[in-house]
């Protein structure tokens, strides 16, 4: 079994986080891990994957479950890739941690099964605030929010298309189950 590089980062971050204040580097590792896990959950349309990074009663968990469910119901998966991440501030108070970032993402929707791109791809830029809470010794995301209005590249997403186009997204091509 091969362990992924983010897993090693997680172990190092977990060991270091047990020793007091969270550094910018450790905060970046937490945000990176969250984004990797959530991106994988989107690609696989698997809401259970987020349990590893999102607190059990977190509003963000409910939001992610809804977004992943919408994609799955439409027969598409979101292929999301974090292209850049800069930590701009880290604030810690006891078991709460807030990390503010600047990020650039590349997104595209892919038809489940075929991998065919649906709609246009997008490059988006965000300033985000991640609120982590320490639960049973681990930092889990409680909530994320835009710290500034997002800069979104694409003008249209598949679920805002007219009924004919939306139908083609969720209907398999002829001869395909």
Secondary structure as UniProt FT lines:
FT   HELIX           5..17
FT   TURN            18..19
FT   HELIX           24..44
FT   HELIX           47..52
FT   TURN            56..57
FT   HELIX           59..74
FT   STRAND          76..93
FT   TURN            94..95
FT   STRAND          96..111
FT   TURN            112..114
FT   STRAND          117..135
FT   TURN            136..137
FT   STRAND          138..146
FT   HELIX           158..160
FT   HELIX           163..170
FT   TURN            174..175
//
